[in-house]
Amino acid sequence: MMRLFSYLLIAVVATGCAHSSIEEKNSQGELVSCYFGESRMVLPDGRRVSKYQTLVRRVLMPEKSLVGEAVAAMIPNRPKGVHLIGLVVNDDGTFRFKEKQSGAEGEGKFEGKPWRWHAWSSSAELAANVKVETHSTLVDGVLKTKKSILGGDGKLKFTITDRLSEIGLKECKRRFERVKREAFSEKSKRCQFACGKLKRCEAKLGRETKELNHVYCKDTCLRGEKSRAFRCVMQVSDPNCSELAECVRGQDVD
């Protein structure tokens, strides 16, 4: 659910590019641009739930009919990280996309001159019967996006609006590096907490010593190779080892 929530907040900034003086080519000749600004999450009754900053780096590859995006949403009290989204663009302006971390997929259509689109719309079906409908415009270097999140009954749950302005690629790189440093630090603390709890419950869990060894455990966690034990840790109150052991011994143990 945490992953789904995080994806909902960054989902389908999805891509496009209008003429920009800041747009540059990388060493492969691909067009690169970057946007930074404010995002707001609002309930149907108009109440604002959250306000946060969003950073987007976009790489356009016309010869391959591909677009790549890196999106970082600095949401209060949520783990930081960079989400990667890949798009495949068709000749008629339609596209399909996939978010790497969650595997969420969707499709949409661009408006305007090919590879200089000024607007686009998309939709994605996510887990838990959630649908995201998005409409974006890109004019004079300002990217505006409205994402409507709908429940399984088709009713609006909340809306996310983005207003992002172009920034230089040097500043963009600096900001992404900062996000990655902070994300690693946060993840390290979470892994240390999880591994400490597992180690304290080691005997009752009945797992092999090397799997609960603090160093091995933390290293595995940091590399993203989380077993069911890690997921259980975040659901069980410390130091309820018997409940943790029952969770770890579930039928779907990794």
LOROPA-135888 format. One record per residue (C-alpha): residue number from 1; x negated, y, z. Coordinates in Angstrom, 3 decimals, always signed. Example, Ala and Ser with C-alpha at 12.3 -4.5 7.8 and 13.67 -1.06 7.14 Angstrom:
BEGIN
<atom><nr>1</nr><px>-12.300</px><py>-4.500</py><pz>+7.800</pz></atom>
<atom><nr>2</nr><px>-13.670</px><py>-1.060</py><pz>+7.140</pz></atom>
END
This chain:
BEGIN
<atom><nr>1</nr><px>+0.000</px><py>+0.000</py><pz>+0.000</pz></atom>
<atom><nr>2</nr><px>-2.890</px><py>+2.381</py><pz>+0.776</pz></atom>
<atom><nr>3</nr><px>-4.319</px><py>+1.812</py><pz>-2.693</pz></atom>
<atom><nr>4</nr><px>-0.906</px><py>+2.364</py><pz>-4.271</pz></atom>
<atom><nr>5</nr><px>-0.398</px><py>+5.592</py><pz>-2.305</pz></atom>
<atom><nr>6</nr><px>-3.823</px><py>+6.869</py><pz>-3.352</pz></atom>
<atom><nr>7</nr><px>-3.104</px><py>+6.032</py><pz>-6.971</pz></atom>
<atom><nr>8</nr><px>+0.252</px><py>+7.793</py><pz>-6.842</pz></atom>
<atom><nr>9</nr><px>-1.460</px><py>+11.006</py><pz>-5.800</pz></atom>
<atom><nr>10</nr><px>-3.940</px><py>+10.965</py><pz>-8.693</pz></atom>
<atom><nr>11</nr><px>-1.982</px><py>+8.910</py><pz>-11.201</pz></atom>
<atom><nr>12</nr><px>-1.859</px><py>+10.062</py><pz>-14.749</pz></atom>
<atom><nr>13</nr><px>-3.497</px><py>+13.405</py><pz>-14.650</pz></atom>
<atom><nr>14</nr><px>-3.917</px><py>+11.686</py><pz>-18.022</pz></atom>
<atom><nr>15</nr><px>-5.779</px><py>+13.224</py><pz>-20.575</pz></atom>
<atom><nr>16</nr><px>-6.041</px><py>+15.795</py><pz>-23.278</pz></atom>
<atom><nr>17</nr><px>-8.260</px><py>+18.583</py><pz>-24.413</pz></atom>
<atom><nr>18</nr><px>-7.696</px><py>+22.007</py><pz>-25.873</pz></atom>
<atom><nr>19</nr><px>-10.355</px><py>+24.350</py><pz>-27.194</pz></atom>
<atom><nr>20</nr><px>-12.681</px><py>+25.426</py><pz>-24.420</pz></atom>
<atom><nr>21</nr><px>-15.906</px><py>+27.424</py><pz>-24.213</pz></atom>
<atom><nr>22</nr><px>-16.991</px><py>+25.236</py><pz>-21.285</pz></atom>
<atom><nr>23</nr><px>-16.523</px><py>+21.966</py><pz>-23.155</pz></atom>
<atom><nr>24</nr><px>-19.906</px><py>+20.377</py><pz>-23.907</pz></atom>
<atom><nr>25</nr><px>-21.339</px><py>+17.354</py><pz>-25.677</pz></atom>
<atom><nr>26</nr><px>-23.310</px><py>+14.734</py><pz>-23.803</pz></atom>
<atom><nr>27</nr><px>-26.309</px><py>+12.809</py><pz>-25.139</pz></atom>
<atom><nr>28</nr><px>-23.983</px><py>+10.435</py><pz>-27.030</pz></atom>
<atom><nr>29</nr><px>-22.244</px><py>+13.328</py><pz>-28.770</pz></atom>
<atom><nr>30</nr><px>-19.057</px><py>+12.854</py><pz>-26.751</pz></atom>
<atom><nr>31</nr><px>-16.977</px><py>+15.869</py><pz>-25.677</pz></atom>
<atom><nr>32</nr><px>-17.022</px><py>+16.442</py><pz>-21.926</pz></atom>
<atom><nr>33</nr><px>-14.926</px><py>+18.869</py><pz>-19.879</pz></atom>
<atom><nr>34</nr><px>-14.136</px><py>+19.273</py><pz>-16.195</pz></atom>
<atom><nr>35</nr><px>-11.240</px><py>+20.751</py><pz>-14.200</pz></atom>
<atom><nr>36</nr><px>-10.824</px><py>+21.659</py><pz>-10.545</pz></atom>
<atom><nr>37</nr><px>-7.939</px><py>+23.125</py><pz>-8.590</pz></atom>
<atom><nr>38</nr><px>-4.993</px><py>+22.607</py><pz>-6.275</pz></atom>
<atom><nr>39</nr><px>-2.388</px><py>+19.844</py><pz>-6.134</pz></atom>
<atom><nr>40</nr><px>+0.841</px><py>+19.889</py><pz>-4.143</pz></atom>
<atom><nr>41</nr><px>+3.159</px><py>+17.094</py><pz>-3.092</pz></atom>
<atom><nr>42</nr><px>+6.781</px><py>+18.222</py><pz>-2.620</pz></atom>
<atom><nr>43</nr><px>+9.907</px><py>+16.344</py><pz>-1.505</pz></atom>
<atom><nr>44</nr><px>+13.186</px><py>+16.598</py><pz>-3.470</pz></atom>
<atom><nr>45</nr><px>+14.531</px><py>+19.105</py><pz>-0.920</pz></atom>
<atom><nr>46</nr><px>+11.621</px><py>+21.452</py><pz>-1.618</pz></atom>
<atom><nr>47</nr><px>+9.576</px><py>+20.719</py><pz>+1.496</pz></atom>
<atom><nr>48</nr><px>+5.825</px><py>+20.558</py><pz>+0.852</pz></atom>
<atom><nr>49</nr><px>+4.283</px><py>+17.382</py><pz>+2.264</pz></atom>
<atom><nr>50</nr><px>+0.666</px><py>+17.906</py><pz>+1.301</pz></atom>
<atom><nr>51</nr><px>-1.712</px><py>+20.321</py><pz>-0.396</pz></atom>
<atom><nr>52</nr><px>-5.135</px><py>+19.196</py><pz>-1.557</pz></atom>
<atom><nr>53</nr><px>-7.851</px><py>+19.718</py><pz>-4.182</pz></atom>
<atom><nr>54</nr><px>-8.273</px><py>+17.634</py><pz>-7.322</pz></atom>
<atom><nr>55</nr><px>-11.341</px><py>+17.250</py><pz>-9.531</pz></atom>
<atom><nr>56</nr><px>-11.184</px><py>+15.749</py><pz>-13.037</pz></atom>
<atom><nr>57</nr><px>-13.985</px><py>+14.985</py><pz>-15.480</pz></atom>
<atom><nr>58</nr><px>-12.943</px><py>+13.971</py><pz>-18.980</pz></atom>
<atom><nr>59</nr><px>-14.939</px><py>+12.399</py><pz>-21.810</pz></atom>
<atom><nr>60</nr><px>-13.407</px><py>+12.337</py><pz>-25.302</pz></atom>
<atom><nr>61</nr><px>-14.682</px><py>+9.773</py><pz>-27.807</pz></atom>
<atom><nr>62</nr><px>-12.774</px><py>+10.435</py><pz>-31.076</pz></atom>
<atom><nr>63</nr><px>-14.839</px><py>+7.995</py><pz>-33.134</pz></atom>
<atom><nr>64</nr><px>-13.891</px><py>+5.182</py><pz>-30.744</pz></atom>
<atom><nr>65</nr><px>-10.317</px><py>+6.408</py><pz>-30.159</pz></atom>
<atom><nr>66</nr><px>-11.063</px><py>+6.388</py><pz>-26.444</pz></atom>
<atom><nr>67</nr><px>-10.838</px><py>+8.803</py><pz>-23.535</pz></atom>
<atom><nr>68</nr><px>-12.393</px><py>+8.291</py><pz>-20.117</pz></atom>
<atom><nr>69</nr><px>-11.468</px><py>+10.121</py><pz>-16.934</pz></atom>
<atom><nr>70</nr><px>-12.911</px><py>+10.301</py><pz>-13.454</pz></atom>
<atom><nr>71</nr><px>-10.469</px><py>+11.723</py><pz>-10.898</pz></atom>
<atom><nr>72</nr><px>-11.169</px><py>+12.649</py><pz>-7.275</pz></atom>
<atom><nr>73</nr><px>-8.335</px><py>+13.807</py><pz>-5.016</pz></atom>
<atom><nr>74</nr><px>-9.510</px><py>+15.331</py><pz>-1.722</pz></atom>
<atom><nr>75</nr><px>-6.406</px><py>+14.405</py><pz>+0.280</pz></atom>
<atom><nr>76</nr><px>-6.407</px><py>+15.191</py><pz>+4.023</pz></atom>
<atom><nr>77</nr><px>-6.661</px><py>+12.080</py><pz>+6.215</pz></atom>
<atom><nr>78</nr><px>-7.103</px><py>+9.798</py><pz>+3.217</pz></atom>
<atom><nr>79</nr><px>-10.294</px><py>+7.985</py><pz>+2.152</pz></atom>
<atom><nr>80</nr><px>-12.225</px><py>+9.873</py><pz>-0.508</pz></atom>
<atom><nr>81</nr><px>-13.243</px><py>+8.225</py><pz>-3.744</pz></atom>
<atom><nr>82</nr><px>-13.391</px><py>+8.496</py><pz>-7.523</pz></atom>
<atom><nr>83</nr><px>-10.723</px><py>+6.797</py><pz>-9.633</pz></atom>
<atom><nr>84</nr><px>-11.564</px><py>+5.803</py><pz>-13.211</pz></atom>
<atom><nr>85</nr><px>-8.928</px><py>+5.872</py><pz>-15.951</pz></atom>
<atom><nr>86</nr><px>-9.401</px><py>+4.679</py><pz>-19.523</pz></atom>
<atom><nr>87</nr><px>-7.162</px><py>+5.572</py><pz>-22.481</pz></atom>
<atom><nr>88</nr><px>-6.840</px><py>+4.044</py><pz>-25.927</pz></atom>
<atom><nr>89</nr><px>-5.460</px><py>+6.560</py><pz>-28.438</pz></atom>
<atom><nr>90</nr><px>-3.514</px><py>+5.575</py><pz>-31.563</pz></atom>
<atom><nr>91</nr><px>-3.432</px><py>+7.466</py><pz>-34.871</pz></atom>
<atom><nr>92</nr><px>+0.150</px><py>+8.634</py><pz>-34.246</pz></atom>
<atom><nr>93</nr><px>-0.807</px><py>+10.339</py><pz>-30.984</pz></atom>
<atom><nr>94</nr><px>+0.552</px><py>+7.663</py><pz>-28.679</pz></atom>
<atom><nr>95</nr><px>-1.763</px><py>+6.187</py><pz>-26.081</pz></atom>
<atom><nr>96</nr><px>-1.956</px><py>+3.539</py><pz>-23.403</pz></atom>
<atom><nr>97</nr><px>-4.023</px><py>+3.771</py><pz>-20.240</pz></atom>
<atom><nr>98</nr><px>-5.246</px><py>+1.740</py><pz>-17.282</pz></atom>
<atom><nr>99</nr><px>-6.592</px><py>+2.746</py><pz>-13.876</pz></atom>
<atom><nr>100</nr><px>-9.639</px><py>+0.606</py><pz>-13.099</pz></atom>
<atom><nr>101</nr><px>-9.358</px><py>+0.221</py><pz>-9.336</pz></atom>
<atom><nr>102</nr><px>-5.672</px><py>-0.702</py><pz>-9.053</pz></atom>
<atom><nr>103</nr><px>-5.121</px><py>-2.069</py><pz>-12.546</pz></atom>
<atom><nr>104</nr><px>-2.032</px><py>+0.150</py><pz>-12.934</pz></atom>
<atom><nr>105</nr><px>-1.071</px><py>+0.691</py><pz>-16.583</pz></atom>
<atom><nr>106</nr><px>+1.083</px><py>+3.076</py><pz>-18.577</pz></atom>
<atom><nr>107</nr><px>+1.665</px><py>+4.704</py><pz>-21.946</pz></atom>
<atom><nr>108</nr><px>+2.379</px><py>+8.128</py><pz>-23.368</pz></atom>
<atom><nr>109</nr><px>+2.206</px><py>+10.518</py><pz>-26.318</pz></atom>
<atom><nr>110</nr><px>+0.156</px><py>+13.612</py><pz>-27.099</pz></atom>
<atom><nr>111</nr><px>+1.422</px><py>+16.806</py><pz>-28.715</pz></atom>
<atom><nr>112</nr><px>-0.616</px><py>+19.067</py><pz>-30.960</pz></atom>
<atom><nr>113</nr><px>-3.646</px><py>+18.759</py><pz>-33.220</pz></atom>
<atom><nr>114</nr><px>-5.450</px><py>+15.424</py><pz>-32.821</pz></atom>
<atom><nr>115</nr><px>-8.131</px><py>+15.585</py><pz>-30.102</pz></atom>
<atom><nr>116</nr><px>-7.126</px><py>+19.209</py><pz>-29.423</pz></atom>
<atom><nr>117</nr><px>-3.807</px><py>+18.369</py><pz>-27.757</pz></atom>
<atom><nr>118</nr><px>-1.970</px><py>+21.116</py><pz>-25.904</pz></atom>
<atom><nr>119</nr><px>+0.614</px><py>+18.910</py><pz>-24.146</pz></atom>
<atom><nr>120</nr><px>+1.411</px><py>+15.280</py><pz>-23.423</pz></atom>
<atom><nr>121</nr><px>+3.800</px><py>+13.062</py><pz>-21.507</pz></atom>
<atom><nr>122</nr><px>+3.381</px><py>+9.596</py><pz>-20.031</pz></atom>
<atom><nr>123</nr><px>+4.999</px><py>+7.007</py><pz>-17.797</pz></atom>
<atom><nr>124</nr><px>+3.694</px><py>+4.188</py><pz>-15.642</pz></atom>
<atom><nr>125</nr><px>+5.342</px><py>+1.310</py><pz>-13.813</pz></atom>
<atom><nr>126</nr><px>+3.572</px><py>+0.602</py><pz>-10.530</pz></atom>
<atom><nr>127</nr><px>+3.934</px><py>-1.970</py><pz>-7.786</pz></atom>
<atom><nr>128</nr><px>+6.860</px><py>-1.821</py><pz>-5.349</pz></atom>
<atom><nr>129</nr><px>+9.248</px><py>-0.738</py><pz>-8.144</pz></atom>
<atom><nr>130</nr><px>+7.707</px><py>+2.706</py><pz>-8.349</pz></atom>
<atom><nr>131</nr><px>+7.661</px><py>+4.687</py><pz>-11.606</pz></atom>
<atom><nr>132</nr><px>+5.567</px><py>+7.776</py><pz>-12.379</pz></atom>
<atom><nr>133</nr><px>+6.693</px><py>+10.169</py><pz>-15.114</pz></atom>
<atom><nr>134</nr><px>+4.187</px><py>+12.845</py><pz>-16.064</pz></atom>
<atom><nr>135</nr><px>+4.172</px><py>+15.946</py><pz>-18.250</pz></atom>
<atom><nr>136</nr><px>+1.042</px><py>+18.043</py><pz>-18.755</pz></atom>
<atom><nr>137</nr><px>+0.003</px><py>+21.171</py><pz>-20.633</pz></atom>
<atom><nr>138</nr><px>-3.466</px><py>+22.524</py><pz>-21.328</pz></atom>
<atom><nr>139</nr><px>-3.607</px><py>+26.176</py><pz>-22.400</pz></atom>
<atom><nr>140</nr><px>-6.567</px><py>+28.580</py><pz>-22.202</pz></atom>
<atom><nr>141</nr><px>-8.517</px><py>+26.222</py><pz>-19.999</pz></atom>
<atom><nr>142</nr><px>-5.753</px><py>+25.728</py><pz>-17.409</pz></atom>
<atom><nr>143</nr><px>-4.439</px><py>+22.197</py><pz>-16.946</pz></atom>
<atom><nr>144</nr><px>-0.938</px><py>+22.035</py><pz>-15.439</pz></atom>
<atom><nr>145</nr><px>+0.620</px><py>+18.687</py><pz>-14.597</pz></atom>
<atom><nr>146</nr><px>+3.914</px><py>+17.641</py><pz>-13.035</pz></atom>
<atom><nr>147</nr><px>+4.267</px><py>+14.068</py><pz>-11.828</pz></atom>
<atom><nr>148</nr><px>+7.694</px><py>+12.783</py><pz>-10.775</pz></atom>
<atom><nr>149</nr><px>+7.592</px><py>+9.658</py><pz>-8.600</pz></atom>
<atom><nr>150</nr><px>+10.796</px><py>+7.595</py><pz>-8.833</pz></atom>
<atom><nr>151</nr><px>+11.902</px><py>+4.701</py><pz>-6.649</pz></atom>
<atom><nr>152</nr><px>+13.384</px><py>+1.423</py><pz>-7.816</pz></atom>
<atom><nr>153</nr><px>+16.834</px><py>+3.005</py><pz>-7.759</pz></atom>
<atom><nr>154</nr><px>+15.692</px><py>+5.692</py><pz>-10.194</pz></atom>
<atom><nr>155</nr><px>+15.936</px><py>+8.449</py><pz>-7.581</pz></atom>
<atom><nr>156</nr><px>+13.192</px><py>+11.044</py><pz>-7.162</pz></atom>
<atom><nr>157</nr><px>+10.984</px><py>+10.332</py><pz>-4.140</pz></atom>
<atom><nr>158</nr><px>+8.605</px><py>+13.278</py><pz>-4.495</pz></atom>
<atom><nr>159</nr><px>+6.850</px><py>+15.474</py><pz>-7.042</pz></atom>
<atom><nr>160</nr><px>+3.156</px><py>+16.256</py><pz>-7.437</pz></atom>
<atom><nr>161</nr><px>+2.091</px><py>+19.383</py><pz>-9.304</pz></atom>
<atom><nr>162</nr><px>-1.491</px><py>+20.155</py><pz>-10.351</pz></atom>
<atom><nr>163</nr><px>-2.952</px><py>+23.452</py><pz>-11.462</pz></atom>
<atom><nr>164</nr><px>-6.568</px><py>+22.912</py><pz>-12.451</pz></atom>
<atom><nr>165</nr><px>-8.985</px><py>+25.328</py><pz>-14.120</pz></atom>
<atom><nr>166</nr><px>-12.073</px><py>+24.521</py><pz>-16.156</pz></atom>
<atom><nr>167</nr><px>-15.428</px><py>+24.563</py><pz>-14.427</pz></atom>
<atom><nr>168</nr><px>-18.947</px><py>+24.160</py><pz>-15.790</pz></atom>
<atom><nr>169</nr><px>-20.417</px><py>+20.685</py><pz>-16.043</pz></atom>
<atom><nr>170</nr><px>-23.271</px><py>+21.486</py><pz>-13.670</pz></atom>
<atom><nr>171</nr><px>-20.778</px><py>+22.531</py><pz>-10.997</pz></atom>
<atom><nr>172</nr><px>-18.657</px><py>+19.516</py><pz>-11.879</pz></atom>
<atom><nr>173</nr><px>-21.579</px><py>+17.139</py><pz>-11.327</pz></atom>
<atom><nr>174</nr><px>-22.390</px><py>+18.776</py><pz>-7.999</pz></atom>
<atom><nr>175</nr><px>-18.803</px><py>+18.365</py><pz>-6.793</pz></atom>
<atom><nr>176</nr><px>-18.574</px><py>+14.714</py><pz>-7.848</pz></atom>
<atom><nr>177</nr><px>-21.871</px><py>+13.921</py><pz>-6.141</pz></atom>
<atom><nr>178</nr><px>-20.544</px><py>+15.474</py><pz>-2.944</pz></atom>
<atom><nr>179</nr><px>-17.339</px><py>+13.419</py><pz>-3.137</pz></atom>
<atom><nr>180</nr><px>-19.355</px><py>+10.221</py><pz>-3.620</pz></atom>
<atom><nr>181</nr><px>-21.628</px><py>+11.016</py><pz>-0.656</pz></atom>
<atom><nr>182</nr><px>-18.659</px><py>+11.706</py><pz>+1.606</pz></atom>
<atom><nr>183</nr><px>-16.817</px><py>+8.620</py><pz>+0.332</pz></atom>
<atom><nr>184</nr><px>-19.826</px><py>+6.414</py><pz>+1.073</pz></atom>
<atom><nr>185</nr><px>-20.159</px><py>+7.852</py><pz>+4.574</pz></atom>
<atom><nr>186</nr><px>-16.472</px><py>+7.269</py><pz>+5.290</pz></atom>
<atom><nr>187</nr><px>-16.592</px><py>+3.758</py><pz>+3.883</pz></atom>
<atom><nr>188</nr><px>-19.677</px><py>+2.960</py><pz>+5.935</pz></atom>
<atom><nr>189</nr><px>-17.856</px><py>+3.956</py><pz>+9.115</pz></atom>
<atom><nr>190</nr><px>-14.800</px><py>+1.879</py><pz>+8.183</pz></atom>
<atom><nr>191</nr><px>-16.980</px><py>-1.134</py><pz>+7.395</pz></atom>
<atom><nr>192</nr><px>-18.889</px><py>-0.750</py><pz>+10.637</pz></atom>
<atom><nr>193</nr><px>-15.614</px><py>-0.679</py><pz>+12.573</pz></atom>
<atom><nr>194</nr><px>-14.211</px><py>-3.687</py><pz>+10.720</pz></atom>
<atom><nr>195</nr><px>-17.357</px><py>-5.758</py><pz>+11.112</pz></atom>
<atom><nr>196</nr><px>-17.668</px><py>-4.890</py><pz>+14.779</pz></atom>
<atom><nr>197</nr><px>-14.125</px><py>-6.126</py><pz>+15.405</pz></atom>
<atom><nr>198</nr><px>-14.746</px><py>-9.324</py><pz>+13.460</pz></atom>
<atom><nr>199</nr><px>-17.955</px><py>-9.998</py><pz>+15.352</pz></atom>
<atom><nr>200</nr><px>-16.209</px><py>-9.569</py><pz>+18.722</pz></atom>
<atom><nr>201</nr><px>-13.550</px><py>-12.026</py><pz>+17.622</pz></atom>
<atom><nr>202</nr><px>-16.045</px><py>-14.376</py><pz>+15.965</pz></atom>
<atom><nr>203</nr><px>-15.522</px><py>-17.403</py><pz>+18.214</pz></atom>
<atom><nr>204</nr><px>-11.745</px><py>-17.332</py><pz>+18.029</pz></atom>
<atom><nr>205</nr><px>-11.721</px><py>-16.813</py><pz>+14.286</pz></atom>
<atom><nr>206</nr><px>-13.726</px><py>-19.980</py><pz>+13.771</pz></atom>
<atom><nr>207</nr><px>-15.455</px><py>-18.683</py><pz>+10.651</pz></atom>
<atom><nr>208</nr><px>-19.061</px><py>-19.405</py><pz>+9.695</pz></atom>
<atom><nr>209</nr><px>-21.575</px><py>-17.279</py><pz>+11.575</pz></atom>
<atom><nr>210</nr><px>-23.061</px><py>-15.781</py><pz>+8.418</pz></atom>
<atom><nr>211</nr><px>-19.646</px><py>-14.489</py><pz>+7.328</pz></atom>
<atom><nr>212</nr><px>-19.196</px><py>-12.591</py><pz>+10.574</pz></atom>
<atom><nr>213</nr><px>-22.811</px><py>-11.539</py><pz>+10.998</pz></atom>
<atom><nr>214</nr><px>-22.723</px><py>-7.747</py><pz>+11.402</pz></atom>
<atom><nr>215</nr><px>-25.307</px><py>-6.918</py><pz>+8.726</pz></atom>
<atom><nr>216</nr><px>-23.997</px><py>-9.425</py><pz>+6.187</pz></atom>
<atom><nr>217</nr><px>-20.437</px><py>-8.359</py><pz>+6.860</pz></atom>
<atom><nr>218</nr><px>-21.129</px><py>-4.646</py><pz>+6.440</pz></atom>
<atom><nr>219</nr><px>-23.156</px><py>-5.182</py><pz>+3.274</pz></atom>
<atom><nr>220</nr><px>-20.339</px><py>-7.203</py><pz>+1.735</pz></atom>
<atom><nr>221</nr><px>-17.807</px><py>-4.564</py><pz>+2.729</pz></atom>
<atom><nr>222</nr><px>-19.824</px><py>-1.713</py><pz>+1.232</pz></atom>
<atom><nr>223</nr><px>-20.119</px><py>-3.570</py><pz>-2.068</pz></atom>
<atom><nr>224</nr><px>-16.340</px><py>-3.816</py><pz>-2.155</pz></atom>
<atom><nr>225</nr><px>-16.289</px><py>-7.588</py><pz>-1.767</pz></atom>
<atom><nr>226</nr><px>-13.697</px><py>-7.570</py><pz>+0.972</pz></atom>
<atom><nr>227</nr><px>-12.311</px><py>-10.903</py><pz>+2.115</pz></atom>
<atom><nr>228</nr><px>-8.925</px><py>-11.391</py><pz>+3.713</pz></atom>
<atom><nr>229</nr><px>-10.665</px><py>-10.939</py><pz>+7.065</pz></atom>
<atom><nr>230</nr><px>-11.340</px><py>-7.294</py><pz>+6.266</pz></atom>
<atom><nr>231</nr><px>-7.757</px><py>-6.653</py><pz>+5.237</pz></atom>
<atom><nr>232</nr><px>-6.524</px><py>-8.305</py><pz>+8.415</pz></atom>
<atom><nr>233</nr><px>-8.794</px><py>-6.131</py><pz>+10.555</pz></atom>
<atom><nr>234</nr><px>-6.999</px><py>-3.005</py><pz>+9.420</pz></atom>
<atom><nr>235</nr><px>-3.605</px><py>-4.457</py><pz>+10.334</pz></atom>
<atom><nr>236</nr><px>-4.323</px><py>-5.824</py><pz>+13.814</pz></atom>
<atom><nr>237</nr><px>-4.745</px><py>-3.806</py><pz>+17.001</pz></atom>
<atom><nr>238</nr><px>-8.100</px><py>-4.210</py><pz>+18.740</pz></atom>
<atom><nr>239</nr><px>-8.868</px><py>-6.535</py><pz>+20.490</pz></atom>
<atom><nr>240</nr><px>-5.986</px><py>-8.858</py><pz>+19.559</pz></atom>
<atom><nr>241</nr><px>-8.224</px><py>-11.660</py><pz>+18.319</pz></atom>
<atom><nr>242</nr><px>-5.554</px><py>-14.355</py><pz>+18.309</pz></atom>
<atom><nr>243</nr><px>-3.377</px><py>-12.276</py><pz>+15.969</pz></atom>
<atom><nr>244</nr><px>-6.417</px><py>-11.484</py><pz>+13.842</pz></atom>
<atom><nr>245</nr><px>-7.339</px><py>-15.179</py><pz>+13.685</pz></atom>
<atom><nr>246</nr><px>-3.807</px><py>-16.078</py><pz>+12.609</pz></atom>
<atom><nr>247</nr><px>-3.964</px><py>-13.434</py><pz>+9.873</pz></atom>
<atom><nr>248</nr><px>-7.365</px><py>-14.640</py><pz>+8.647</pz></atom>
<atom><nr>249</nr><px>-6.179</px><py>-18.262</py><pz>+8.596</pz></atom>
<atom><nr>250</nr><px>-3.249</px><py>-17.386</py><pz>+6.351</pz></atom>
<atom><nr>251</nr><px>-2.578</px><py>-19.484</py><pz>+3.273</pz></atom>
<atom><nr>252</nr><px>-4.062</px><py>-16.899</py><pz>+0.931</pz></atom>
<atom><nr>253</nr><px>-7.492</px><py>-16.719</py><pz>+2.591</pz></atom>
<atom><nr>254</nr><px>-10.133</px><py>-15.601</py><pz>+0.060</pz></atom>
END
